[in-house]
Amino acid sequence: MLTFDAVEIAFPSFRLTASLDIQAGRRVAVIGPSGAGKSTLLGAIAGFVQHEGAILWQGERIDGLPPAKRPVAMLFQDNNLFTHLTLGQNVGLGLRPDLRLAPDDKAAADAALDRVGLGRFGSRKPGSLSGGQQSRAALARVLVMRRPLLLLDEPFAALGPALKDEMLDLVAELAEETGATVLMVTHDPRDAVRLSEEAVFVADGVAAPPVPTPQLLEDPPPKLAAYLGRR
């Protein structure tokens, strides 16, 4: 279980609080108006944003750990692929940041690329690939890390609808295979429905406890209804 125990994130012009639990193995959308703090919430889990209160995974505090030591893998909007490295090396960074890859490490990177449909592209560099292929390579890197918490900060936002659906389905498949708990920031309710079982609504300085995604979208609170253009 992922627990936010009286978490408070405060900046001079911004404040966000969260007291909630997310069951292990769930796929959860983090949805709300722009600027509400959705990415900030994920940043706190990953260790990039300072906060008060406690964040726990399976009953143990993780908020005192440096980002690299947390049970977290994160996908960003720009994929964070290094253009001077091959795909195999980019994926290998998830295993060894110094890229001193043993044969077993190289085999694991190759297997991850194969799992996302890029088994023949290990020697290629990101600049030679399409946007969708780059997204798959970034997903292979977090896959090889084998972390129980997968955080998605709108990594597929720049993709077309069909390709985005394909990537969301692939994330769901991989999460099912690995048992990972997934939190995905999204502005699109269709993405939330496609991937997530539950949703956390972030607005007015509060991250609300998760509720079933259909329930939230069928009967949205006023702030979400206004964001979705409903009256």
C-alpha positions as a Markdown table, in Angstrom:
| # | Residue | x | y | z |
|---|---|---|---|---|
| 1 | Met | 0.0 | 0.0 | 0.0 |
| 2 | Leu | 1.1 | 3.5 | -0.8 |
| 3 | Thr | 0.2 | 5.9 | 2.0 |
| 4 | Phe | 0.2 | 9.7 | 2.2 |
| 5 | Asp | 0.1 | 10.5 | 6.0 |
| 6 | Ala | -0.8 | 14.2 | 6.4 |
| 7 | Val | 1.4 | 15.2 | 3.5 |
| 8 | Glu | 1.7 | 18.9 | 2.9 |
| 9 | Ile | 3.6 | 20.5 | 0.0 |
| 10 | Ala | 4.0 | 24.3 | 0.4 |
| 11 | Phe | 5.5 | 26.9 | -1.8 |
| 12 | Pro | 5.0 | 30.7 | -1.5 |
| 13 | Ser | 2.0 | 30.7 | -3.9 |
| 14 | Phe | 1.0 | 27.0 | -3.7 |
| 15 | Arg | -0.1 | 24.5 | -1.1 |
| 16 | Leu | -1.2 | 20.9 | -1.6 |
| 17 | Thr | -2.3 | 18.4 | 1.1 |
| 18 | Ala | -2.8 | 14.6 | 0.8 |
| 19 | Ser | -4.0 | 12.0 | 3.3 |
| 20 | Leu | -4.9 | 8.9 | 1.4 |
| 21 | Asp | -4.1 | 5.2 | 0.7 |
| 22 | Ile | -3.6 | 3.5 | -2.6 |
| 23 | Gln | -3.7 | -0.3 | -2.6 |
| 24 | Ala | -0.7 | -2.2 | -4.1 |
| 25 | Gly | -1.2 | -3.3 | -7.6 |
| 26 | Arg | -3.9 | -0.7 | -8.5 |
| 27 | Arg | -3.8 | 1.5 | -11.6 |
| 28 | Val | -4.7 | 5.0 | -10.5 |
| 29 | Ala | -5.3 | 8.2 | -12.6 |
| 30 | Val | -4.3 | 11.5 | -11.1 |
| 31 | Ile | -6.7 | 14.0 | -12.7 |
| 32 | Gly | -7.6 | 17.7 | -12.1 |
| 33 | Pro | -7.3 | 21.2 | -13.5 |
| 34 | Ser | -4.0 | 22.5 | -14.8 |
| 35 | Gly | -1.7 | 23.8 | -12.1 |
| 36 | Ala | -3.6 | 21.9 | -9.3 |
| 37 | Gly | -0.5 | 19.9 | -8.3 |
| 38 | Lys | -0.8 | 16.6 | -10.0 |
| 39 | Ser | 2.8 | 16.4 | -11.2 |
| 40 | Thr | 3.9 | 17.8 | -7.8 |
| 41 | Leu | 2.2 | 14.9 | -6.1 |
| 42 | Leu | 4.2 | 12.4 | -8.2 |
| 43 | Gly | 7.4 | 14.4 | -7.6 |
| 44 | Ala | 6.9 | 14.0 | -3.9 |
| 45 | Ile | 6.7 | 10.2 | -4.2 |
| 46 | Ala | 9.8 | 10.1 | -6.4 |
| 47 | Gly | 11.8 | 12.3 | -4.0 |
| 48 | Phe | 12.0 | 15.4 | -6.2 |
| 49 | Val | 9.7 | 17.6 | -4.1 |
| 50 | Gln | 10.1 | 18.4 | -0.4 |
| 51 | His | 7.1 | 18.0 | 1.9 |
| 52 | Glu | 5.9 | 17.7 | 5.4 |
| 53 | Gly | 4.2 | 14.5 | 6.7 |
| 54 | Ala | 5.1 | 11.0 | 5.7 |
| 55 | Ile | 5.0 | 8.9 | 2.5 |
| 56 | Leu | 5.0 | 5.1 | 3.1 |
| 57 | Trp | 5.2 | 2.1 | 0.9 |
| 58 | Gln | 4.1 | -1.2 | 2.4 |
| 59 | Gly | 4.2 | 0.4 | 5.9 |
| 60 | Glu | 7.8 | 1.7 | 5.6 |
| 61 | Arg | 8.6 | 5.3 | 5.1 |
| 62 | Ile | 10.3 | 6.1 | 1.8 |
| 63 | Asp | 10.4 | 9.9 | 2.1 |
| 64 | Gly | 13.8 | 9.9 | 3.8 |
| 65 | Leu | 15.4 | 8.0 | 1.0 |
| 66 | Pro | 17.2 | 9.6 | -2.0 |
| 67 | Pro | 15.3 | 9.3 | -5.3 |
| 68 | Ala | 17.5 | 6.5 | -6.6 |
| 69 | Lys | 16.9 | 4.3 | -3.5 |
| 70 | Arg | 13.1 | 4.6 | -3.6 |
| 71 | Pro | 11.0 | 1.8 | -5.0 |
| 72 | Val | 9.9 | 4.1 | -7.8 |
| 73 | Ala | 10.4 | 4.2 | -11.6 |
| 74 | Met | 9.1 | 7.3 | -13.4 |
| 75 | Leu | 8.2 | 8.1 | -17.0 |
| 76 | Phe | 8.3 | 11.8 | -17.9 |
| 77 | Gln | 6.6 | 13.6 | -20.8 |
| 78 | Asp | 9.9 | 14.0 | -22.8 |
| 79 | Asn | 10.9 | 10.3 | -22.2 |
| 80 | Asn | 14.4 | 11.4 | -21.0 |
| 81 | Leu | 16.3 | 9.3 | -23.6 |
| 82 | Phe | 19.9 | 10.3 | -24.2 |
| 83 | Thr | 20.4 | 11.0 | -27.9 |
| 84 | His | 24.1 | 10.0 | -28.0 |
| 85 | Leu | 23.3 | 6.5 | -26.6 |
| 86 | Thr | 21.8 | 3.5 | -28.3 |
| 87 | Leu | 18.4 | 2.2 | -27.2 |
| 88 | Gly | 20.2 | -0.7 | -25.5 |
| 89 | Gln | 22.4 | 1.7 | -23.6 |
| 90 | Asn | 19.4 | 3.9 | -22.7 |
| 91 | Val | 17.6 | 0.9 | -21.3 |
| 92 | Gly | 20.8 | -0.3 | -19.6 |
| 93 | Leu | 20.8 | 2.9 | -17.6 |
| 94 | Gly | 17.9 | 1.5 | -15.6 |
| 95 | Leu | 20.2 | -1.2 | -14.4 |
| 96 | Arg | 23.6 | 0.5 | -14.2 |
| 97 | Pro | 23.8 | 4.3 | -14.3 |
| 98 | Asp | 27.5 | 3.9 | -15.1 |
| 99 | Leu | 26.7 | 1.7 | -18.1 |
| 100 | Arg | 29.1 | -1.0 | -17.0 |
| 101 | Leu | 26.8 | -3.6 | -18.1 |
| 102 | Ala | 27.6 | -7.3 | -17.5 |
| 103 | Pro | 26.3 | -9.9 | -20.0 |
| 104 | Asp | 23.3 | -10.5 | -17.8 |
| 105 | Asp | 22.5 | -6.8 | -17.8 |
| 106 | Lys | 22.7 | -6.6 | -21.5 |
| 107 | Ala | 20.5 | -9.6 | -21.8 |
| 108 | Ala | 17.9 | -8.1 | -19.5 |
| 109 | Ala | 17.9 | -4.8 | -21.5 |
| 110 | Asp | 17.5 | -6.8 | -24.8 |
| 111 | Ala | 14.6 | -8.7 | -23.2 |
| 112 | Ala | 12.9 | -5.5 | -22.1 |
| 113 | Leu | 13.2 | -4.0 | -25.6 |
| 114 | Asp | 11.8 | -7.2 | -27.1 |
| 115 | Arg | 8.8 | -7.0 | -24.6 |
| 116 | Val | 7.9 | -3.6 | -25.9 |
| 117 | Gly | 8.2 | -4.5 | -29.5 |
| 118 | Leu | 11.7 | -3.1 | -30.1 |
| 119 | Gly | 13.8 | -6.2 | -30.1 |
| 120 | Arg | 15.5 | -5.4 | -33.3 |
| 121 | Phe | 16.3 | -1.8 | -32.4 |
| 122 | Gly | 18.9 | -2.1 | -29.6 |
| 123 | Ser | 21.7 | -0.6 | -31.6 |
| 124 | Arg | 19.7 | 2.3 | -32.9 |
| 125 | Lys | 19.8 | 5.8 | -31.4 |
| 126 | Pro | 16.6 | 7.7 | -30.3 |
| 127 | Gly | 16.9 | 10.2 | -33.1 |
| 128 | Ser | 16.2 | 7.6 | -35.7 |
| 129 | Leu | 13.0 | 6.5 | -34.2 |
| 130 | Ser | 9.4 | 7.7 | -34.2 |
| 131 | Gly | 7.8 | 9.3 | -31.2 |
| 132 | Gly | 5.9 | 6.1 | -30.4 |
| 133 | Gln | 9.1 | 4.0 | -30.6 |
| 134 | Gln | 10.8 | 6.4 | -28.3 |
| 135 | Ser | 8.0 | 6.1 | -25.8 |
| 136 | Arg | 8.3 | 2.3 | -26.0 |
| 137 | Ala | 12.1 | 2.5 | -25.3 |
| 138 | Ala | 11.5 | 4.7 | -22.3 |
| 139 | Leu | 8.9 | 2.2 | -21.0 |
| 140 | Ala | 11.5 | -0.6 | -21.5 |
| 141 | Arg | 13.9 | 1.3 | -19.3 |
| 142 | Val | 11.4 | 1.5 | -16.4 |
| 143 | Leu | 10.4 | -2.1 | -17.0 |
| 144 | Val | 13.9 | -3.4 | -16.6 |
| 145 | Met | 14.2 | -1.5 | -13.2 |
| 146 | Arg | 11.5 | -3.8 | -11.8 |
| 147 | Arg | 10.3 | -1.2 | -9.3 |
| 148 | Pro | 6.9 | -1.8 | -7.6 |
| 149 | Leu | 5.8 | 1.9 | -8.1 |
| 150 | Leu | 5.4 | 3.2 | -11.7 |
| 151 | Leu | 4.7 | 6.9 | -12.0 |
| 152 | Leu | 3.6 | 8.3 | -15.4 |
| 153 | Asp | 3.7 | 12.1 | -15.8 |
| 154 | Glu | 1.8 | 12.4 | -19.1 |
| 155 | Pro | 4.5 | 10.5 | -21.1 |
| 156 | Phe | 2.2 | 9.9 | -24.0 |
| 157 | Ala | 0.6 | 13.3 | -24.2 |
| 158 | Ala | 2.3 | 14.2 | -27.5 |
| 159 | Leu | 1.2 | 11.0 | -29.3 |
| 160 | Gly | -1.8 | 10.7 | -31.5 |
| 161 | Pro | -5.0 | 9.1 | -30.1 |
| 162 | Ala | -4.5 | 5.6 | -31.6 |
| 163 | Leu | -0.8 | 5.4 | -30.6 |
| 164 | Lys | -1.6 | 6.7 | -27.2 |
| 165 | Asp | -4.2 | 4.1 | -26.7 |
| 166 | Glu | -1.7 | 1.4 | -27.7 |
| 167 | Met | 0.8 | 2.7 | -25.2 |
| 168 | Leu | -1.8 | 2.8 | -22.4 |
| 169 | Asp | -2.8 | -0.8 | -23.2 |
| 170 | Leu | 0.9 | -1.8 | -23.1 |
| 171 | Val | 1.3 | -0.2 | -19.7 |
| 172 | Ala | -1.7 | -2.0 | -18.4 |
| 173 | Glu | -0.4 | -5.3 | -19.7 |
| 174 | Leu | 3.1 | -4.8 | -18.1 |
| 175 | Ala | 1.5 | -3.7 | -14.8 |
| 176 | Glu | -0.6 | -6.8 | -14.8 |
| 177 | Glu | 2.5 | -9.0 | -15.5 |
| 178 | Thr | 4.7 | -7.3 | -12.9 |
| 179 | Gly | 2.2 | -6.4 | -10.2 |
| 180 | Ala | 3.3 | -2.8 | -10.3 |
| 181 | Thr | 1.2 | 0.0 | -8.7 |
| 182 | Val | 0.7 | 2.7 | -11.4 |
| 183 | Leu | -0.1 | 6.4 | -10.9 |
| 184 | Met | -0.7 | 8.3 | -14.1 |
| 185 | Val | -1.1 | 12.1 | -14.4 |
| 186 | Thr | -3.6 | 12.9 | -17.1 |
| 187 | His | -5.7 | 15.8 | -18.4 |
| 188 | Asp | -7.8 | 13.4 | -20.5 |
| 189 | Pro | -10.7 | 11.5 | -18.9 |
| 190 | Arg | -10.6 | 9.0 | -21.8 |
| 191 | Asp | -7.0 | 8.1 | -20.8 |
| 192 | Ala | -8.1 | 7.7 | -17.2 |
| 193 | Val | -10.9 | 5.3 | -18.2 |
| 194 | Arg | -8.7 | 3.3 | -20.5 |
| 195 | Leu | -5.9 | 2.7 | -18.0 |
| 196 | Ser | -7.1 | 3.2 | -14.5 |
| 197 | Glu | -9.4 | 1.4 | -12.1 |
| 198 | Glu | -9.4 | 4.3 | -9.6 |
| 199 | Ala | -8.8 | 8.1 | -9.8 |
| 200 | Val | -7.4 | 10.7 | -7.4 |
| 201 | Phe | -8.9 | 14.1 | -8.0 |
| 202 | Val | -6.6 | 17.1 | -7.3 |
| 203 | Ala | -8.0 | 20.5 | -6.9 |
| 204 | Asp | -8.2 | 23.5 | -4.5 |
| 205 | Gly | -5.0 | 22.4 | -2.7 |
| 206 | Val | -6.2 | 18.9 | -1.9 |
| 207 | Ala | -5.5 | 15.4 | -3.4 |
| 208 | Ala | -8.6 | 13.5 | -2.6 |
| 209 | Pro | -8.7 | 9.7 | -1.7 |
| 210 | Pro | -9.1 | 7.5 | -4.7 |
| 211 | Val | -12.5 | 6.5 | -6.0 |
| 212 | Pro | -13.5 | 4.2 | -8.9 |
| 213 | Thr | -12.8 | 6.1 | -12.1 |
| 214 | Pro | -16.2 | 5.7 | -13.7 |
| 215 | Gln | -17.8 | 7.0 | -10.5 |
| 216 | Leu | -15.7 | 10.1 | -10.5 |
| 217 | Leu | -16.3 | 10.9 | -14.1 |
| 218 | Glu | -20.0 | 10.0 | -14.1 |
| 219 | Asp | -20.7 | 12.2 | -11.1 |
| 220 | Pro | -17.8 | 14.7 | -11.0 |
| 221 | Pro | -17.4 | 17.3 | -8.3 |
| 222 | Pro | -18.1 | 20.9 | -9.5 |
| 223 | Lys | -14.5 | 21.7 | -10.1 |
| 224 | Leu | -13.9 | 18.7 | -12.3 |
| 225 | Ala | -17.2 | 19.2 | -14.1 |
| 226 | Ala | -16.2 | 22.7 | -15.0 |
| 227 | Tyr | -12.8 | 21.4 | -16.2 |
| 228 | Leu | -14.5 | 18.8 | -18.4 |
| 229 | Gly | -16.8 | 21.4 | -19.8 |
| 230 | Arg | -20.0 | 20.0 | -18.2 |
| 231 | Arg | -22.7 | 22.0 | -16.7 |
